[in-house]
Amino acid sequence: MATHNELGTLGEALATQYLLGEGYTILERNWTFQKAELDIIAQKDEDTIVFVEVKTRNSAFFGDPQSFVTPAKIKLLVKAANEYLIRNGLQQEARFDIVAVLKNNKEERIEHFENAFYHF
């Protein structure tokens, strides 16, 4: 496995542990639909399903991890989230969060951005 894949897998594991610690229930990890992958699908309260995009970097030199969620990526995530809700017959509200993980030998930082973007 390539180093960037290993870092991404580690970031998703760290994000999952963070969310569990914050009281979220993890419903799914790495759920795919067509070309989109929903990193984490979680729930904290009955009324809202939270779709979490995890962005992991080993350096903030080129920008914060969350800045790498592009409009094209958002469009794919929204499409996949809609399909997840339909397939599972869910009527809850959807929320899109980003968990940004910065992990290297000197630093480990996790930032959670709730309502990071809105569906269109």
DSSP file (Angstrom, degrees, kcal/mol; ACC not computed):
  #  RESIDUE AA STRUCTURE BP1 BP2  ACC     N-H-->O    O-->H-N    N-H-->O    O-->H-N    TCO  KAPPA ALPHA  PHI   PSI    X-CA   Y-CA   Z-CA
    1    1 A M              0   0    0      0, 0.0     5,-0.0     0, 0.0     2,-0.0   0.000 360.0 360.0 360.0 137.8    0.0    0.0    0.0
    2    2 A A     >  -     0   0    0      1,-0.1     4,-2.1     4,-0.0     3,-0.4  -0.295 360.0-114.4 -67.9 153.8    1.3    3.5   -0.9
    3    3 A T  H  > S+     0   0    0      1,-0.2     4,-2.4     2,-0.2     5,-0.2   0.873 116.2  53.6 -58.3 -40.4    2.3    5.8    1.9
    4    4 A H  H  > S+     0   0    0      1,-0.2     4,-2.1     2,-0.2    -1,-0.2   0.853 108.0  51.1 -66.8 -31.9   -0.5    8.3    1.2
    5    5 A N  H  > S+     0   0    0     -3,-0.4     4,-2.4     2,-0.2    -1,-0.2   0.900 109.7  49.8 -67.7 -40.3   -3.0    5.4    1.4
    6    6 A E  H  X S+     0   0    0     -4,-2.1     4,-2.5     2,-0.2    -2,-0.2   0.900 110.6  49.9 -63.8 -40.7   -1.6    4.4    4.8
    7    7 A L  H  X S+     0   0    0     -4,-2.4     4,-2.7     2,-0.2    -2,-0.2   0.910 110.9  49.7 -64.3 -42.1   -1.8    8.0    6.0
    8    8 A G  H  X S+     0   0    0     -4,-2.1     4,-2.2     2,-0.2    -2,-0.2   0.902 111.1  48.7 -63.0 -42.0   -5.4    8.2    4.8
    9    9 A T  H  X S+     0   0    0     -4,-2.4     4,-2.0     2,-0.2    -2,-0.2   0.909 112.6  48.5 -64.2 -42.7   -6.4    5.0    6.5
   10   10 A L  H  X S+     0   0    0     -4,-2.5     4,-2.6     1,-0.2    -2,-0.2   0.915 110.2  52.2 -62.5 -43.2   -4.7    6.2    9.7
   11   11 A G  H  X S+     0   0    0     -4,-2.7     4,-2.5     1,-0.2    -2,-0.2   0.894 108.8  49.6 -60.9 -41.4   -6.5    9.5    9.5
   12   12 A E  H  X S+     0   0    0     -4,-2.2     4,-2.3     2,-0.2    -1,-0.2   0.883 110.9  50.0 -66.1 -37.7   -9.9    7.8    9.1
   13   13 A A  H  X S+     0   0    0     -4,-2.0     4,-2.3     2,-0.2    -2,-0.2   0.921 112.3  47.1 -65.4 -43.3   -9.1    5.6   12.1
   14   14 A L  H  X S+     0   0    0     -4,-2.6     4,-2.3     2,-0.2    -2,-0.2   0.898 112.5  49.9 -64.4 -40.5   -8.2    8.7   14.2
   15   15 A A  H  X S+     0   0    0     -4,-2.5     4,-2.7     2,-0.2    -2,-0.2   0.898 109.7  51.4 -64.2 -40.9  -11.3   10.5   13.0
   16   16 A T  H  X S+     0   0    0     -4,-2.3     4,-2.5     2,-0.2    -2,-0.2   0.934 111.0  47.0 -61.9 -46.7  -13.5    7.5   14.0
   17   17 A Q  H  X S+     0   0    0     -4,-2.3     4,-2.1     1,-0.2    -1,-0.2   0.896 112.0  51.5 -62.8 -40.0  -12.0    7.4   17.5
   18   18 A Y  H  X S+     0   0    0     -4,-2.3     4,-1.2     2,-0.2    -2,-0.2   0.948 111.0  46.9 -60.3 -49.3  -12.5   11.1   17.8
   19   19 A L  H  <>S+     0   0    0     -4,-2.7     5,-2.5     1,-0.2     3,-0.4   0.897 110.7  51.9 -63.3 -41.1  -16.1   10.9   16.8
   20   20 A L  H ><5S+     0   0    0     -4,-2.5     3,-1.5     1,-0.2    -1,-0.2   0.909 108.4  52.4 -59.6 -41.4  -16.8    8.0   19.1
   21   21 A G  H 3<5S+     0   0    0     -4,-2.1    -1,-0.2     1,-0.3    -2,-0.2   0.749 105.7  54.9 -65.5 -24.4  -15.2   10.0   21.9
   22   22 A E  T 3<5S-     0   0    0     -4,-1.2    -1,-0.3    -3,-0.4    -2,-0.2   0.364 127.3 -97.7 -91.0   4.2  -17.6   12.9   21.1
   23   23 A G  T < 5S+     0   0    0     -3,-1.5    -3,-0.2     1,-0.3     2,-0.2   0.574  75.5 141.6  94.9   9.7  -20.6   10.6   21.5
   24   24 A Y      < -     0   0    0     -5,-2.5     2,-0.5    -6,-0.1    -1,-0.3  -0.542  45.3-137.6 -82.0 150.8  -21.3    9.8   17.9
   25   25 A T  E     -A   43   0A   0     18,-3.2    18,-2.0    -2,-0.2     2,-0.6  -0.931  18.8-133.7-101.7 131.2  -22.4    6.3   16.7
   26   26 A I  E     +A   42   0A   0     -2,-0.5    16,-0.3    16,-0.2     3,-0.1  -0.780  26.9 175.4 -88.9 119.9  -20.6    5.1   13.6
   27   27 A L  E     -     0   0A   0     14,-2.9     2,-0.3    -2,-0.6    15,-0.2   0.837  64.9  -5.6 -90.2 -39.2  -23.1    3.7   11.2
   28   28 A E  E     -A   41   0A   0     13,-1.7    13,-2.6     3,-0.0     2,-0.4  -0.987  54.0-153.1-152.8 154.9  -20.8    3.0    8.2
   29   29 A R  E    S+A   40   0A   0     -2,-0.3    11,-0.2    11,-0.2    10,-0.2  -0.998  79.6   1.8-131.0 140.1  -17.3    3.5    7.1
   30   30 A N  E    S+     0   0A   0      9,-2.3     2,-0.4    -2,-0.4     9,-0.2   0.896  77.1 177.7  55.3  48.2  -16.1    3.7    3.5
   31   31 A W  E     -A   38   0A   0      7,-1.9     7,-3.5    -3,-0.1     2,-0.3  -0.700  11.9-157.4 -82.4 127.9  -19.6    3.4    2.0
   32   32 A T  E     +A   37   0A   0     -2,-0.4     2,-0.3     5,-0.2     5,-0.2  -0.830  23.7 175.1-115.3 148.4  -19.4    3.7   -1.8
   33   33 A F  E >   -A   36   0A   0      3,-2.4     3,-2.6    -2,-0.3     2,-0.1  -0.909  68.6 -49.4-146.6 118.8  -21.8    4.7   -4.5
   34   34 A Q  T 3  S-     0   0    0     -2,-0.3    -1,-0.0     1,-0.3    42,-0.0  -0.351 125.2 -16.0  52.2-119.5  -20.6    4.9   -8.1
   35   35 A K  T 3  S+     0   0    0     -2,-0.1     2,-0.4    -3,-0.1    -1,-0.3   0.391 120.6  90.5 -94.6   4.5  -17.4    7.1   -8.0
   36   36 A A  E <   -A   33   0A   0     -3,-2.6    -3,-2.4    40,-0.1     2,-0.4  -0.784  53.2-165.1-106.9 144.3  -18.0    8.5   -4.5
   37   37 A E  E     -A   32   0A   0     -2,-0.4     2,-0.7    -5,-0.2    -5,-0.2  -0.994  11.9-149.6-126.0 128.0  -17.0    7.2   -1.1
   38   38 A L  E     -A   31   0A   0     -7,-3.5    -7,-1.9    -2,-0.4    -8,-0.3  -0.864  10.9-158.3 -92.6 113.8  -18.4    8.4    2.1
   39   39 A D  E    S+     0   0A   0     -2,-0.7    -9,-2.3    13,-0.3     2,-0.4   0.944  72.1   2.9 -61.0 -52.3  -15.6    8.1    4.6
   40   40 A I  E     -AB  29  52A   0     12,-1.7    12,-3.4   -11,-0.2     2,-0.5  -0.999  56.7-164.1-139.7 134.0  -17.8    7.9    7.8
   41   41 A I  E     +AB  28  51A   0    -13,-2.6   -14,-2.9    -2,-0.4   -13,-1.7  -0.986  30.3 165.0-115.2 123.3  -21.5    8.0    8.3
   42   42 A A  E     -AB  26  50A   0      8,-3.0     8,-3.3    -2,-0.5     2,-0.3  -0.804  26.9-153.1-135.8 170.4  -22.4    8.8   11.8
   43   43 A Q  E     +AB  25  49A   0    -18,-2.0   -18,-3.2    -2,-0.3     6,-0.1  -0.980  17.4 167.8-149.1 135.1  -25.2    9.8   14.1
   44   44 A K  S    S+     0   0    0      4,-0.5     2,-0.3     1,-0.4    -1,-0.1   0.670  77.5  22.9-114.3 -36.2  -25.2   11.7   17.4
   45   45 A D  S >  S-     0   0    0      3,-0.5     3,-1.1     1,-0.0    -1,-0.4  -0.882  83.4-109.7-127.9 164.6  -28.9   12.5   17.7
   46   46 A E  T 3  S+     0   0    0     -2,-0.3    46,-0.1     1,-0.2    -1,-0.0   0.759 110.4  56.8 -63.9 -26.6  -32.0   10.8   16.2
   47   47 A D  T 3  S+     0   0    0     45,-0.1    46,-2.4     1,-0.1     2,-0.4   0.588 101.9  54.7 -86.2 -11.0  -32.8   13.7   13.8
   48   48 A T  E <   - c   0  93A   0     -3,-1.1    -4,-0.5    44,-0.2     2,-0.5  -0.980  55.0-158.5-137.0 130.7  -29.6   13.9   11.9
   49   49 A I  E     -Bc  43  94A   0     44,-3.0    46,-2.2    -2,-0.4     2,-0.6  -0.904  23.8-149.0 -97.8 131.0  -27.4   11.6    9.8
   50   50 A V  E     -Bc  42  95A   0     -8,-3.3    -8,-3.0    -2,-0.5     2,-0.6  -0.904   7.4-160.5-110.3 120.6  -23.8   13.0    9.6
   51   51 A F  E     -Bc  41  96A   0     44,-3.1    46,-2.5    -2,-0.6     2,-0.6  -0.888  16.5-160.4 -99.2 119.1  -21.7   12.4    6.5
   52   52 A V  E     -Bc  40  97A   0    -12,-3.4   -12,-1.7    -2,-0.6     2,-0.6  -0.888  11.8-161.3-112.4 122.4  -18.1   12.9    7.4
   53   53 A E  E     - c   0  98A   0     44,-2.5    46,-2.3    -2,-0.6     2,-0.5  -0.889  15.4-152.4 -96.0 124.9  -15.3   13.6    4.9
   54   54 A V  E     - c   0  99A   0     -2,-0.6     2,-0.5    44,-0.2    46,-0.2  -0.872  11.4-172.7-102.7 127.5  -11.9   12.9    6.4
   55   55 A K  E     - c   0 100A   0     44,-2.2    46,-3.1    -2,-0.5     2,-0.4  -0.979   6.4-173.5-120.9 121.1   -8.9   14.8    5.0
   56   56 A T  E     + c   0 101A   0     -2,-0.5     2,-0.3    44,-0.2    46,-0.2  -0.936   8.3 167.8-119.6 135.3   -5.5   13.8    6.3
   57   57 A R  E     - c   0 102A   0     44,-2.4    46,-2.5    -2,-0.4     3,-0.1  -0.955  33.7-145.0-137.7 157.3   -2.2   15.4    5.6
   58   58 A N  S    S+     0   0    0     -2,-0.3     2,-0.3     1,-0.2    49,-0.1   0.456  90.2  25.2 -99.5  -2.7    1.2   15.1    7.1
   59   59 A S        -     0   0    0      4,-0.1     3,-0.3    45,-0.1    -1,-0.2  -0.983  57.9-147.6-155.7 146.8    1.9   18.8    6.7
   60   60 A A  S >  S+     0   0    0     -2,-0.3     3,-1.5     1,-0.2    -1,-0.0   0.243  71.2 110.4 -95.2  11.9   -0.1   22.0    6.4
   61   61 A F  T 3  S+     0   0    0      1,-0.3    -1,-0.2     2,-0.0     3,-0.1   0.875  83.8  37.8 -55.4 -42.6    2.6   23.5    4.0
   62   62 A F  T 3  S-     0   0    0      1,-0.4    -1,-0.3    -3,-0.3     2,-0.2   0.351 133.7 -67.4 -93.0   6.4    0.2   23.3    1.0
   63   63 A G    <   -     0   0    0     -3,-1.5    -1,-0.4     5,-0.0    -4,-0.1  -0.485  67.2 -52.6 127.5 162.3   -2.8   24.3    3.0
   64   64 A D    >   -     0   0    0     -2,-0.2     3,-1.5     1,-0.1     4,-0.3  -0.373  52.7-116.3 -66.5 147.2   -5.1   23.0    5.7
   65   65 A P  G >  S+     0   0    0      0, 0.0     3,-1.9     0, 0.0    -9,-0.1   0.874 112.8  58.6 -53.5 -41.1   -6.5   19.5    5.0
   66   66 A Q  G >  S+     0   0    0      1,-0.3     3,-1.3     2,-0.1   -10,-0.0   0.730  91.7  69.6 -64.9 -20.7  -10.1   20.8    4.9
   67   67 A S  G <  S+     0   0    0     -3,-1.5    -1,-0.3     1,-0.3    -3,-0.0   0.574  84.9  71.9 -74.0  -6.3   -9.3   23.1    2.0
   68   68 A F  G <   +     0   0    0     -3,-1.9     2,-1.0    -4,-0.3    -1,-0.3   0.344  67.0 103.4 -91.3   6.9   -8.8   20.1   -0.3
   69   69 A V    <   -     0   0    0     -3,-1.3   -14,-0.0     4,-0.1    -1,-0.0  -0.799  62.8-162.9 -89.8 104.1  -12.6   19.4   -0.4
   70   70 A T     >  -     0   0    0     -2,-1.0     4,-2.5     1,-0.1     5,-0.2  -0.348  32.3-108.1 -86.5 163.5  -13.4   20.7   -3.9
   71   71 A P  H  > S+     0   0    0      0, 0.0     4,-2.2     0, 0.0     5,-0.1   0.869 122.0  53.5 -57.3 -36.6  -16.8   21.6   -5.3
   72   72 A A  H  > S+     0   0    0      2,-0.2     4,-1.8     1,-0.2     5,-0.1   0.902 109.2  48.4 -64.8 -40.0  -16.6   18.5   -7.5
   73   73 A K  H  > S+     0   0    0      2,-0.2     4,-2.5     1,-0.2    -1,-0.2   0.906 109.3  53.0 -65.3 -42.1  -15.9   16.3   -4.4
   74   74 A I  H  X S+     0   0    0     -4,-2.5     4,-2.6     1,-0.2     5,-0.2   0.914 106.5  53.0 -59.4 -43.5  -18.9   18.0   -2.7
   75   75 A K  H  X S+     0   0    0     -4,-2.2     4,-1.9     1,-0.2    -1,-0.2   0.910 110.7  46.7 -59.9 -43.2  -21.1   17.1   -5.6
   76   76 A L  H  X S+     0   0    0     -4,-1.8     4,-2.4     2,-0.2    -1,-0.2   0.905 112.1  50.6 -65.0 -41.7  -20.1   13.4   -5.4
   77   77 A L  H  X S+     0   0    0     -4,-2.5     4,-2.8     1,-0.2    -2,-0.2   0.900 109.7  49.8 -63.8 -41.4  -20.6   13.3   -1.7
   78   78 A V  H  X S+     0   0    0     -4,-2.6     4,-2.4     2,-0.2    -1,-0.2   0.911 110.9  49.9 -64.0 -42.4  -24.0   14.8   -1.9
   79   79 A K  H  X S+     0   0    0     -4,-1.9     4,-1.9    -5,-0.2    -2,-0.2   0.921 113.7  45.0 -61.7 -45.5  -25.0   12.3   -4.6
   80   80 A A  H  X S+     0   0    0     -4,-2.4     4,-2.5     2,-0.2    -2,-0.2   0.903 112.2  51.8 -66.5 -41.8  -23.7    9.4   -2.5
   81   81 A A  H  X S+     0   0    0     -4,-2.8     4,-2.4     2,-0.2    -2,-0.2   0.911 108.6  51.2 -61.9 -42.4  -25.4   10.7    0.7
   82   82 A N  H  X S+     0   0    0     -4,-2.4     4,-2.3     1,-0.2    -1,-0.2   0.916 110.7  48.7 -60.3 -43.9  -28.7   11.0   -1.1
   83   83 A E  H  X S+     0   0    0     -4,-1.9     4,-3.0     2,-0.2     5,-0.2   0.898 109.3  52.8 -63.6 -40.8  -28.4    7.4   -2.3
   84   84 A Y  H  X S+     0   0    0     -4,-2.5     4,-1.8     1,-0.2    -2,-0.2   0.930 110.4  47.3 -60.0 -46.1  -27.6    6.2    1.2
   85   85 A L  H  <>S+     0   0    0     -4,-2.4     5,-2.5     2,-0.2     4,-0.3   0.914 115.0  46.1 -62.9 -43.2  -30.6    7.9    2.7
   86   86 A I  H ><5S+     0   0    0     -4,-2.3     3,-1.4     1,-0.2    -2,-0.2   0.949 111.8  50.0 -65.1 -50.1  -32.9    6.5   -0.1
   87   87 A R  H 3<5S+     0   0    0     -4,-3.0    -1,-0.2     1,-0.3    -2,-0.2   0.827 116.6  42.2 -58.9 -32.9  -31.5    2.9    0.1
   88   88 A N  T 3<5S-     0   0    0     -4,-1.8    -1,-0.3    -5,-0.2    -2,-0.2   0.365 107.4-123.6 -98.7   5.3  -32.0    2.8    3.9
   89   89 A G  T < 5 +     0   0    0     -3,-1.4     2,-0.3    -4,-0.3    -3,-0.2   0.852  52.2 164.5  59.2  37.0  -35.4    4.5    3.9
   90   90 A L      < -     0   0    0     -5,-2.5    -1,-0.2    -6,-0.2    -2,-0.1  -0.694  29.1-175.7 -93.7 138.8  -34.1    7.3    6.2
   91   91 A Q        +     0   0    0     -2,-0.3    -1,-0.1     2,-0.0     3,-0.1   0.358  45.8 117.9-110.1   1.6  -36.0   10.5    6.7
   92   92 A Q  S    S-     0   0    0      1,-0.1   -44,-0.2    -7,-0.1   -45,-0.1  -0.182  73.0 -94.5 -68.6 162.0  -33.6   12.3    8.9
   93   93 A E  E     -c   48   0A   0    -46,-2.4   -44,-3.0     1,-0.0     2,-0.4  -0.407  38.8-130.5 -68.2 152.4  -31.8   15.5    8.1
   94   94 A A  E     -c   49   0A   0    -46,-0.2     2,-0.4    -2,-0.1   -44,-0.2  -0.889  22.3-174.2-108.6 140.0  -28.4   15.2    6.5
   95   95 A R  E     -c   50   0A   0    -46,-2.2   -44,-3.1    -2,-0.4     2,-0.6  -0.989  14.1-146.2-131.2 143.4  -25.4   17.2    7.6
   96   96 A F  E     +cD  51 117A   0     21,-0.5    20,-2.0    -2,-0.4    21,-0.9  -0.943  22.8 175.7-114.3 118.0  -21.9   17.2    6.0
   97   97 A D  E     -c   52   0A   0    -46,-2.5   -44,-2.5    -2,-0.6     2,-0.4  -0.781  19.5-145.6-114.6 159.8  -18.9   17.6    8.3
   98   98 A I  E     -cD  53 113A   0     15,-2.0    15,-3.3    -2,-0.3     2,-0.6  -0.997   4.0-161.9-122.7 132.7  -15.2   17.5    7.6
   99   99 A V  E     -cD  54 112A   0    -46,-2.3   -44,-2.2    -2,-0.4     2,-0.5  -0.968  13.4-159.5-110.9 115.7  -12.7   16.0   10.1
  100  100 A A  E     -cD  55 111A   0     11,-2.8    11,-2.5    -2,-0.6     2,-0.5  -0.838   6.2-167.3 -99.0 126.1   -9.3   17.4    9.2
  101  101 A V  E     -cD  56 110A   0    -46,-3.1   -44,-2.4    -2,-0.5     2,-0.6  -0.958  10.0-171.6-118.3 125.5   -6.3   15.3   10.5
  102  102 A L  E     +cD  57 109A   0      7,-2.8     7,-2.8    -2,-0.5     2,-0.4  -0.969  20.2 169.8-113.6 115.0   -2.8   16.6   10.6
  103  103 A K  E     + D   0 108A   0    -46,-2.5     2,-0.3    -2,-0.6     5,-0.2  -0.978  10.5 128.2-136.6 121.5   -0.5   13.8   11.5
  104  104 A N  S    S-     0   0    0      3,-2.9     3,-0.1    -2,-0.4   -45,-0.1  -0.851  71.3 -74.9-150.4-171.1    3.3   13.5   11.4
  105  105 A N  S    S+     0   0    0     -2,-0.3     3,-0.1     1,-0.2   -47,-0.0   0.764 129.3  33.4 -64.4 -25.0    6.2   12.6   13.8
  106  106 A K  S    S+     0   0    0      1,-0.2     2,-0.4     0, 0.0    -1,-0.2   0.648 120.7  35.6-104.4 -18.9    5.9   15.9   15.7
  107  107 A E        -     0   0    0    -49,-0.1    -3,-2.9    -3,-0.1     2,-0.4  -0.989  42.8-177.1-145.5 143.4    2.2   16.7   15.6
  108  108 A E  E     +D  103   0A   0     -2,-0.4     2,-0.4    -5,-0.2    -5,-0.2  -0.920  22.2 167.9-137.9 113.7   -1.2   15.1   15.7
  109  109 A R  E     -D  102   0A   0     -7,-2.8    -7,-2.8    -2,-0.4     2,-0.5  -0.989  14.9-169.3-132.0 133.7   -4.1   17.5   15.3
  110  110 A I  E     -D  101   0A   0     -2,-0.4     2,-0.4    -9,-0.2    -9,-0.2  -0.988   5.1-176.1-124.1 127.1   -7.8   16.8   14.7
  111  111 A E  E     -D  100   0A   0    -11,-2.5   -11,-2.8    -2,-0.5     2,-0.6  -0.986  11.4-153.8-123.7 134.1  -10.3   19.5   13.8
  112  112 A H  E     -D   99   0A   0     -2,-0.4     2,-0.7   -13,-0.2   -13,-0.2  -0.931   5.4-167.3-111.4 119.0  -14.0   18.9   13.4
  113  113 A F  E >   -D   98   0A   0    -15,-3.3   -15,-2.0    -2,-0.6     3,-0.7  -0.885  11.0-157.2-107.9 101.9  -15.9   21.2   11.1
  114  114 A E  E 3  S+     0   0A   0     -2,-0.7   -17,-0.2     1,-0.3   -62,-0.0  -0.507  77.9  10.6 -77.3 147.8  -19.7   20.7   11.6
  115  115 A N  E 3  S+     0   0A   0     -2,-0.2    -1,-0.3     1,-0.1   -18,-0.2   0.920  79.0 167.9  50.0  48.2  -21.9   21.8    8.7
  116  116 A A  E <   -     0   0A   0    -20,-2.0     2,-0.3    -3,-0.7   -19,-0.2   0.808  64.3  -1.6 -65.9 -31.0  -18.8   22.3    6.6
  117  117 A F  E    S-D   96   0A   0    -21,-0.9   -21,-0.5   -43,-0.0     2,-0.4  -0.982  72.3-122.7-154.1 161.0  -20.8   22.6    3.5
  118  118 A Y        -     0   0    0     -2,-0.3   -40,-0.1   -23,-0.1   -23,-0.1  -0.818  26.7-114.2-109.1 145.8  -24.5   22.5    2.4
  119  119 A H              0   0    0     -2,-0.4   -44,-0.1   -25,-0.2    -1,-0.0  -0.381 360.0 360.0 -71.1 156.1  -26.1   20.2   -0.1
  120  120 A F              0   0    0     -2,-0.1    -1,-0.1   -45,-0.1   -45,-0.0   0.409 360.0 360.0-113.4 360.0  -27.5   21.8   -3.2
